[in-house]
Amino acid sequence: MTASASRAERDDHANRHAARLAAVQAIYQMELTGVDAETVIREFSEHRFGHEIEGRAAANPDAEFFADIVRGVPHHQLAIDQVIAQGLAEGWKLQRIDSILRAILRAASFELVARPDVPAKVVIDEYVDIAHAFFGGEEPAFVNALLDRAAHRKRAAEFGEAAPDGELQF
């Protein structure tokens, strides 16, 4: 691999990571304010992307990837919330989870459900990293455990496993 190809790959990774982080923030905002996906996508694109944060140039999010996640979460909300609920301990409800944590889990679950082009292990690593950006306690480990269980159910073949009985694979 050439140095320029390696640099381009790092840039693509950074842009996708920035898109995921922005998508989590947008999904949180949508839940908090009730605003629709298109409005939030437009607001982020016009007012947040490409601007400095605390005097430093922010990473340039992959706008198309960002929009896909932000549109996809409400579009696949039922399947996403089922994926998350199946990973919760007995007696826990999705609404009991912190709203930022819920946004992280929803964005990640969208990728597991609707983006088979993104390897499950990448999804897990990326969103655990994002959880670390917001939380310093046990929440990143919770995100890791829940997404790992979900990935093994929804993407069993990626782990060399058979799909659980009755589990719809994506």
LUMMIVEX-614057 format. One line per 10 residues: number of its first residue (from 1); their letters; for each residue x, y, z of N, C-alpha, C, CB. Coordinates in pm, 1 decimal. Each point is the difference from the previous one (the first is absolute). Glycine has a CB too. Example, Ala and Ser with C-alpha at 12.3 -4.5 7.8 and 13.67 -1.06 7.14 Angstrom:
BEGIN
1) as) 1319.0,-569.0,780.0,-89.0,119.0,0.0,90.0,120.0,0.0,-189.2,-117.3,124.6  154.2,222.3,-196.6,82.0,119.0,6.0,-77.0,109.0,73.0,118.4,-62.8,-214.5
END
This chain:
BEGIN
1) mtasasraer) 84.8,-116.9,0.0,-84.8,116.9,0.0,89.8,123.8,0.0,-186.5,-124.3,122.4  154.3,219.9,-205.9,79.2,121.8,-7.0,-34.7,92.2,116.0,12.4,-20.7,-249.9  75.1,117.3,274.6,-23.2,95.2,108.4,-126.3,80.6,-24.2,245.7,12.8,39.7  -268.8,25.6,-165.0,-120.6,79.8,-29.1,-126.3,-84.3,15.2,133.3,143.2,-157.8  -127.1,-272.0,121.7,-116.0,-87.9,18.1,-26.6,-21.0,148.8,49.1,-115.2,-219.6  57.6,98.9,296.9,-13.8,-16.9,143.8,-60.0,125.6,63.5,196.1,-157.9,-0.1  -150.3,275.5,-42.9,-51.5,126.9,50.5,-147.8,14.4,-36.2,229.4,104.2,-20.5  -265.7,-140.9,-102.1,-139.4,9.0,-44.1,-88.4,-92.7,83.2,76.5,57.5,-233.2  -25.4,-176.5,263.7,-75.8,-93.6,82.4,-19.8,55.9,140.9,91.2,-192.1,-134.8  13.0,252.8,192.1,-12.2,62.3,132.3,-99.4,114.4,-4.0,235.9,-64.0,53.4
11) ddhanrhaar) -231.9,144.7,-159.8,-94.7,110.7,-13.9,-143.2,-51.3,-9.3,177.0,135.4,-114.2  -197.6,-241.2,34.6,-133.4,-59.4,-11.9,-48.9,-48.7,135.5,49.7,-67.4,-236.4  39.0,1.6,311.2,-36.1,-48.5,133.4,-35.8,117.2,90.8,151.5,-199.4,-29.3  -70.0,303.9,28.5,-26.5,117.0,84.2,-131.2,67.0,-38.5,246.3,33.5,28.0  -274.9,-26.2,-157.4,-123.5,62.5,-46.4,-122.3,-82.3,39.5,126.1,100.7,-191.0  -113.6,-232.8,183.9,-111.5,-86.3,42.2,-17.4,6.7,151.6,41.3,-153.5,-196.6  70.8,155.4,270.3,-9.6,11.1,145.5,-69.0,131.2,38.3,209.7,-139.3,26.5  -170.5,248.0,-91.4,-63.1,129.6,26.9,-148.8,-3.3,-36.3,220.4,115.4,-42.4  -255.0,-185.4,-64.8,-140.5,-13.2,-40.2,-78.7,-77.0,105.7,67.5,6.2,-242.5  -8.2,-111.7,296.5,-68.2,-78.2,104.4,-21.7,84.0,125.7,103.2,-210.6,-91.0
21) laavqaiyqm) -0.1,283.3,131.6,-12.0,85.1,118.2,-108.2,105.4,-21.5,243.1,-38.0,53.9  -243.2,102.0,-169.0,-102.7,100.4,-30.7,-138.3,-64.3,-6.1,169.8,135.1,-127.3  -178.8,-255.6,73.8,-129.3,-69.7,-8.3,-54.6,-28.7,138.7,68.5,-102.6,-217.9  17.1,61.9,310.5,-44.6,-23.1,137.4,-55.6,129.8,58.3,172.1,-183.7,29.4  -101.3,293.7,-52.0,-46.4,129.3,49.9,-132.6,39.7,-65.4,238.6,68.5,40.1  -252.2,-94.8,-168.4,-122.6,33.5,-71.7,-117.3,-85.4,47.8,137.4,67.4,-198.3  -114.1,-195.2,218.9,-106.2,-90.0,47.8,-43.9,40.9,140.6,92.4,-188.8,-141.1  2.8,225.7,223.9,-30.6,52.2,133.8,-86.6,125.3,-12.4,217.5,-93.7,91.1  -176.7,184.7,-178.3,-75.5,124.3,-20.5,-141.8,-29.1,-49.8,215.0,120.3,-50.4  -228.1,-216.0,-41.6,-132.0,-34.9,-51.6,-90.1,-51.0,111.5,101.8,-54.1,-222.0
31) eltgvdaetv) -46.8,-29.7,309.7,-80.7,-53.1,110.3,-37.4,110.5,97.9,113.0,-222.3,-24.6  -19.1,309.4,52.6,-21.0,106.3,98.1,-100.8,104.7,-48.5,233.3,-37.3,80.8  -223.7,74.0,-208.8,-82.1,110.4,-51.6,-119.2,-44.6,-84.0,204.5,135.8,1.9  -202.5,-260.4,-50.1,-108.2,-46.2,-85.8,12.4,44.8,-144.4,-141.9,2.0,198.7  253.3,61.3,-233.6,21.5,48.1,-136.7,27.2,-120.1,-91.0,91.2,222.6,85.2  -126.3,-210.8,-212.1,15.3,-111.8,-93.0,142.8,-9.7,-53.7,-241.1,24.0,-62.4  269.6,-139.1,1.2,134.4,-29.7,-48.8,48.3,101.4,-103.3,-44.9,-240.4,43.6  -38.8,276.3,-138.0,43.0,92.3,-106.2,39.6,136.1,56.1,-150.9,-118.8,-159.6  77.7,166.4,258.6,32.6,129.1,62.1,134.8,-6.8,70.9,-245.1,48.6,28.7  268.0,-157.0,43.7,126.3,-15.1,72.7,116.7,-16.0,-97.4,-123.5,-105.1,192.7
41) irefsehrfg) 103.8,28.3,-297.9,106.4,-17.1,-100.3,36.3,134.5,-60.2,-80.2,-233.0,-51.2  -18.8,311.1,16.3,24.1,132.4,-58.7,72.7,89.8,99.9,-206.1,-24.3,-143.9  162.7,24.0,270.3,63.7,83.8,101.8,147.5,-37.3,18.7,-222.3,24.7,114.8  250.2,-153.6,-103.9,138.3,-43.3,17.6,83.7,36.3,-121.9,-77.5,-187.3,147.2  23.7,163.8,-265.0,73.9,28.0,-124.0,30.3,148.6,-15.1,-109.5,-197.7,-106.3  14.2,279.8,138.9,16.7,144.8,-19.9,74.7,69.6,113.0,-209.0,-5.3,-129.1  193.7,-42.8,252.7,50.8,76.4,113.7,107.6,-69.1,82.9,-219.5,103.2,5.2  238.3,-232.2,-23.3,97.3,-68.5,85.9,116.2,-60.0,-77.2,-184.5,-48.3,155.4  159.1,-3.5,-272.8,106.7,-63.1,-77.2,92.0,107.2,-58.2,-150.8,-195.7,-54.6  281.5,167.8,60.7,97.8,90.5,-59.5,34.6,119.7,84.5,-83.7,-72.9,-214.1
51) heiegraaan) 35.2,78.4,338.1,30.3,112.4,88.5,102.5,-40.8,104.5,-230.2,92.4,-36.4  293.5,6.6,95.2,95.6,-25.9,106.8,-73.7,-26.6,130.1,170.9,144.7,-113.7  -111.6,-231.4,195.7,-52.2,-27.5,133.1,110.3,32.5,97.7,-158.7,-180.9,-82.7  131.6,277.1,170.8,98.0,44.2,98.8,131.7,38.0,-64.9,-108.7,-146.4,168.4  101.6,217.0,-280.7,118.2,50.7,-66.8,74.0,-99.7,-86.7,17.6,151.5,186.2  -68.6,-275.2,-197.1,65.4,-102.3,-81.9,-94.2,-41.9,-111.6,135.9,-81.1,197.6  -78.0,51.9,-311.3,-80.2,-49.3,-112.1,-53.1,-138.3,35.6,136.8,133.9,-168.0  -266.3,-151.2,153.1,-62.0,-129.0,28.5,18.3,-92.2,-119.7,-168.6,108.9,153.5  162.0,-238.9,-128.1,5.4,-96.6,-110.4,-118.2,26.8,-92.0,116.1,-175.0,144.7  -97.4,147.6,-271.4,-105.0,22.4,-97.8,-84.3,-127.1,-12.0,144.2,167.9,-125.8
61) pdaeffadiv) -263.2,-169.3,186.9,-81.3,-121.8,-2.9,-40.4,-38.8,-142.0,-84.1,57.2,227.5  74.5,-186.2,-249.9,-53.8,-53.9,-124.4,-149.9,30.6,2.5,179.1,-187.3,-17.7  -219.3,291.5,-52.0,-137.4,50.7,7.3,-102.8,-102.6,-47.3,90.0,229.2,-35.5  -55.4,-306.1,-65.2,-92.8,-101.3,-51.0,-19.6,-112.1,102.3,71.1,54.1,-235.7  36.0,-97.3,297.3,-7.2,-104.7,101.7,-78.9,50.5,121.1,221.3,-95.5,-78.5  -191.9,219.1,121.6,-73.1,64.6,109.6,-149.9,0.6,-28.8,200.7,143.7,50.5  -238.1,-96.5,-168.7,-142.0,10.0,-36.1,-65.9,-137.3,-4.1,49.8,206.8,-131.5  23.5,-307.9,84.5,-55.0,-134.9,-5.1,-33.9,-49.1,140.4,132.9,-46.9,-208.3  -46.2,69.3,304.2,-25.3,-42.6,137.9,-117.3,78.3,58.2,243.7,-59.3,29.2  -242.0,191.1,-45.7,-104.5,84.0,59.8,-137.3,-30.2,-60.7,171.4,179.1,41.8
71) rgvphhqlai) -177.9,-203.1,-170.3,-127.1,-38.8,-63.1,-37.9,-143.2,35.5,46.9,158.3,-187.9  54.0,-244.2,197.2,-24.5,-141.6,20.1,-53.2,-36.0,136.6,176.7,-38.3,-160.2  -134.0,108.7,263.3,-46.0,-33.6,134.8,-151.7,12.1,11.5,219.4,78.3,91.8  -281.5,34.1,-126.2,-146.4,3.4,11.2,-69.0,-94.2,-99.4,18.9,236.5,77.8  41.8,-255.4,-194.2,-59.9,-87.3,-101.4,-3.5,-145.9,46.8,81.4,156.8,-178.9  21.2,-199.7,250.9,10.7,-137.8,49.0,-20.7,-8.0,151.7,157.5,-50.5,-188.8  -227.2,149.1,245.8,-11.4,12.9,145.9,-49.3,-127.6,68.9,-44.3,241.3,-35.4  -56.8,-305.3,-16.9,-54.6,-119.3,63.6,104.9,-111.1,6.6,-229.3,62.5,-82.3  294.4,-91.6,-29.6,102.2,-105.3,-2.9,118.3,36.6,88.9,-70.2,-61.2,-232.9  109.5,186.9,231.3,112.9,46.0,81.2,-30.6,-14.8,148.5,64.5,161.1,-181.2
81) dqviaqglae) -180.8,-115.6,222.5,-35.7,-8.5,141.7,-16.6,-145.3,44.7,-112.6,223.4,-17.8  69.1,-311.4,-71.8,-8.2,-142.6,33.0,139.8,-58.4,20.0,-214.7,-18.9,-131.0  308.6,57.8,45.4,138.2,-46.7,13.9,54.8,40.6,136.3,34.4,16.4,-249.6  -57.2,107.4,287.2,50.6,49.5,128.6,-71.6,-69.9,115.5,53.5,223.5,-105.0  -185.5,-232.3,98.7,-77.3,-61.2,108.3,40.7,-144.8,23.3,-189.7,152.1,-54.2  221.1,-225.4,-53.0,42.2,-139.3,14.7,131.9,-12.3,73.9,-120.4,-53.5,-209.6  200.9,157.8,207.8,128.8,-3.8,67.8,-2.6,50.0,142.5,100.2,28.9,-218.5  -213.7,24.1,261.2,-10.4,53.6,135.7,-28.0,-110.1,101.2,-81.3,216.1,-94.3  123.2,-193.5,216.7,-26.7,-94.0,108.2,-150.0,-7.6,25.6,225.2,49.1,102.9  -267.2,-160.7,-48.3,-140.8,-21.6,35.5,-51.7,116.8,84.3,34.4,-250.7,-7.4
91) gwklqridsi) -147.1,304.0,-31.5,-61.5,108.0,75.9,43.3,140.2,-40.4,-14.1,-159.3,183.0  117.9,170.5,-266.7,45.1,131.4,-44.2,-79.4,42.1,-122.4,230.9,-42.9,91.6  -265.7,168.6,-96.9,-71.3,57.7,-113.7,91.8,99.9,-69.6,-224.7,-31.5,114.9  208.5,43.3,-245.0,82.0,91.4,-79.6,-10.5,143.0,52.1,-31.4,-148.5,-199.2  -87.1,190.7,240.8,-18.0,137.9,46.5,72.0,27.7,131.6,-219.4,2.2,-115.4  260.7,-105.9,184.3,71.5,15.9,126.0,147.0,36.2,-22.8,-157.1,-164.1,105.1  206.6,142.2,-226.2,139.5,27.2,-34.8,18.4,149.2,-24.2,24.4,-230.5,-100.9  88.6,284.2,143.0,36.1,139.4,-23.2,-20.0,35.2,-147.6,166.4,-8.7,190.5  -217.2,128.9,-217.8,-35.5,38.2,-137.3,120.6,3.9,-95.2,-187.7,131.9,96.4  304.6,-93.0,-50.2,119.2,-2.3,-86.8,38.5,-144.5,-29.6,81.1,220.3,96.2
101) lrailraasf) -85.3,-303.5,6.2,30.2,-141.7,-17.6,-99.6,-63.7,-97.2,97.0,-9.7,233.3  -222.4,48.1,-222.7,-103.1,-49.6,-91.9,32.3,41.9,-143.1,-172.1,10.6,184.1  216.3,112.9,-203.3,36.1,48.7,-134.3,118.5,-78.9,-55.7,-84.5,230.3,59.6  182.6,-259.9,24.6,115.9,-79.0,-42.8,-46.3,-139.1,-43.3,151.9,128.5,157.7  -232.2,-191.7,-74.4,-47.8,-135.2,-30.0,-87.8,-3.1,-125.0,10.2,-52.5,243.9  -92.2,153.7,-261.9,-86.2,3.8,-118.5,81.3,18.4,-127.7,-184.0,94.1,140.5  281.1,-4.4,-138.6,83.2,21.0,-119.4,77.3,-127.5,-33.7,21.0,245.7,55.3  37.8,-307.1,45.7,76.5,-123.4,-21.7,-90.4,-112.6,-48.4,162.3,70.3,177.4  -278.6,-83.6,-117.0,-93.1,-106.1,-39.8,-49.2,21.2,-141.9,-69.8,-27.2,237.9  52.2,152.6,-278.2,-35.8,26.8,-139.8,105.8,-58.3,-92.7,-121.4,210.7,67.8
111) elvarpdvpa) 247.6,-185.1,-35.8,106.7,-53.0,-86.3,-1.1,-152.9,-1.4,138.7,204.0,48.5  -164.2,-265.2,66.5,-5.3,-146.5,4.4,-118.0,-54.7,-79.7,109.4,6.6,224.3  -221.7,64.0,-221.5,-121.6,-45.4,-66.6,0.0,33.2,-149.2,-121.5,28.8,215.5  166.7,90.1,-250.7,-22.5,49.1,-136.9,125.9,29.5,-80.2,-207.2,93.5,85.7  325.1,-109.8,-27.9,123.7,29.0,-72.9,92.6,-121.2,0.8,-21.0,243.0,60.4  -16.9,-348.5,-133.0,85.9,-119.3,-2.1,135.9,25.3,-65.0,-206.1,-137.6,-8.2  222.8,250.8,-59.0,128.9,35.1,-59.5,102.5,40.6,105.5,-120.4,72.1,-205.8  75.1,-42.5,326.8,90.2,36.8,109.0,14.8,-122.3,90.6,-68.7,247.4,-10.4  189.2,-300.3,24.9,18.6,-119.1,84.1,-48.3,23.9,143.4,196.2,-65.2,-142.1  -257.4,-36.0,199.3,-54.6,10.5,135.5,107.1,41.4,101.0,-169.4,-174.5,-58.9
121) kvvideyvdi) 289.3,120.3,46.3,106.8,34.3,94.7,36.7,147.6,-8.9,87.5,-233.8,-17.2  -94.5,291.3,-102.2,26.1,143.3,-17.1,-108.9,80.2,70.2,116.0,-42.3,-220.9  -241.6,2.5,201.5,-112.8,68.6,65.1,20.3,0.4,151.4,-155.7,-68.7,-187.8  185.5,-47.1,243.1,18.0,-10.8,145.1,114.5,89.4,46.3,-87.6,-235.8,-5.4  203.4,225.3,-57.6,116.4,80.6,39.8,-28.3,149.7,-7.7,148.1,-183.6,-80.3  -210.6,225.6,-28.3,-26.6,142.2,-19.5,-93.0,56.1,107.7,32.6,-32.9,-245.3  -140.2,-39.1,275.4,-97.0,52.5,95.6,46.1,-15.7,144.9,-179.2,-53.5,-163.7  263.5,-43.1,191.9,61.5,-7.2,133.6,91.3,121.5,17.1,-10.5,-256.3,2.2  84.5,291.7,-106.4,85.3,118.2,3.6,-83.8,126.3,21.9,165.0,-114.9,-152.2  -277.2,124.9,84.2,-88.8,115.6,18.7,-54.9,1.7,142.9,-62.0,-5.0,-245.6
131) ahaffggeep) 27.6,-111.2,299.3,-48.7,-5.7,138.5,106.0,53.6,95.8,-144.4,-198.5,-57.1  271.8,167.6,29.8,109.5,53.2,83.0,6.2,152.6,-7.0,128.6,-212.4,-37.5  -169.6,270.6,-75.2,1.5,146.1,-13.6,-104.2,65.7,91.0,78.8,-25.7,-237.1  -184.0,-46.8,270.2,-108.2,55.6,81.1,1.8,-47.3,145.5,-133.7,12.0,-207.3  187.8,-130.0,230.4,-10.3,-60.9,132.5,135.8,-48.5,49.3,-235.0,-67.5,-51.8  256.4,77.8,181.2,123.9,-46.8,59.8,-18.9,-121.3,88.7,81.4,230.8,-9.9  -204.2,-275.6,26.3,-27.9,-112.2,88.6,-13.1,-131.0,-74.7,-112.1,157.0,152.7  9.3,-232.2,-118.0,-21.1,-133.4,-54.4,-78.6,-0.4,-131.1,7.5,-83.9,232.1  -55.1,200.4,-274.7,-83.6,6.6,-119.6,68.2,-54.4,-126.1,-109.8,196.6,102.4  237.7,-165.1,-128.4,62.6,-58.8,-119.6,1.8,-153.4,2.7,140.6,205.2,-16.7
141) afvnalldra) -118.9,-264.2,132.9,-3.6,-145.9,10.7,-141.1,-52.2,-25.9,190.0,6.9,164.8  -290.7,66.2,-118.5,-139.5,-36.2,-25.9,-28.4,4.2,-149.9,-67.8,90.6,225.8  113.5,16.4,-292.2,-17.3,12.6,-145.6,68.4,-116.8,-70.0,-10.8,252.2,18.3  132.6,-284.1,22.6,73.8,-110.0,-60.5,-75.8,-131.6,14.8,214.6,119.9,48.2  -260.6,-150.0,71.4,-69.3,-126.6,26.1,-130.4,-8.8,-78.4,102.3,-6.8,228.2  -180.9,113.8,-226.5,-128.4,-2.9,-70.1,19.8,-12.3,-150.6,-100.9,138.0,182.6  193.0,-60.9,-238.8,23.2,-6.3,-144.7,61.8,-133.2,-41.5,28.8,248.2,-2.5  55.5,-305.0,87.0,58.0,-130.4,-31.6,-110.7,-106.0,-6.4,218.0,66.7,111.8  -308.8,-66.6,-14.7,-112.2,-94.9,-2.1,-85.8,21.6,-123.9,-0.3,-7.2,251.4  -29.0,134.4,-282.1,-83.1,30.8,-117.1,69.1,-43.5,-128.5,-100.8,193.8,122.7
151) ahrkraaefg) 229.2,-169.6,-133.1,74.0,-36.7,-120.9,2.1,-151.2,-19.9,141.0,205.1,26.6  -125.4,-279.3,80.8,0.6,-145.6,-11.1,-137.7,-52.6,-40.3,181.7,-10.8,172.8  -289.1,82.9,-138.1,-134.4,-40.2,-43.6,-26.0,42.5,-143.4,-80.7,17.4,235.5  111.1,107.8,-268.1,-36.6,55.8,-130.6,100.2,-30.1,-109.5,-116.5,177.8,120.8  242.1,-202.6,-84.6,106.4,-23.9,-97.7,78.2,-126.0,34.1,16.3,246.1,-40.9  -86.7,-349.5,80.1,62.8,-124.5,45.8,104.3,-51.3,-99.0,-210.5,-55.7,121.8  182.4,64.3,-249.6,92.4,-51.3,-101.8,136.3,69.8,6.3,-197.1,-52.6,-145.9  200.3,178.4,182.3,127.7,72.1,10.4,89.3,-57.4,109.7,-114.7,205.7,-82.7  51.7,-276.2,177.3,74.6,-58.6,111.4,14.9,-151.3,-17.0,-84.7,182.7,150.1  48.6,-232.2,-270.4,10.7,-142.0,-28.0,-101.6,-83.6,76.0,239.2,36.3,-43.8
161) eaapdgelqf) -351.5,25.0,76.4,-103.4,-67.3,78.7,-126.2,-15.8,-82.9,96.0,93.9,212.4  -182.3,-184.7,-168.7,-131.6,-16.2,-60.3,-92.8,102.3,64.1,38.2,-248.8,-45.8  -132.6,298.8,-33.3,-96.4,96.2,52.2,-87.1,-67.0,105.7,-0.2,125.0,-219.6  -30.6,-55.3,327.6,-90.6,-57.8,100.0,-136.8,-29.8,-64.3,120.1,127.0,186.2  -185.8,-229.0,-135.7,-131.5,-37.0,-54.1,-93.2,119.3,0.5,31.5,-234.7,79.9  -95.6,257.2,-193.1,-97.4,107.0,-13.4,58.5,138.3,-12.9,-148.2,-140.5,127.2  278.4,152.0,-127.0,65.1,131.4,-8.9,18.3,39.7,-144.1,117.0,-40.2,215.8  -172.1,153.7,-252.5,13.5,53.1,-134.3,140.4,56.3,-17.5,-247.3,52.0,-10.3  319.2,-98.6,-90.5,136.1,45.8,-24.1,2.1,111.3,-103.3,85.8,-227.1,57.7  5.8,318.0,-42.5,14.0,112.5,-93.4,133.8,-5.5,-66.2,-151.8,139.8,137.2
END
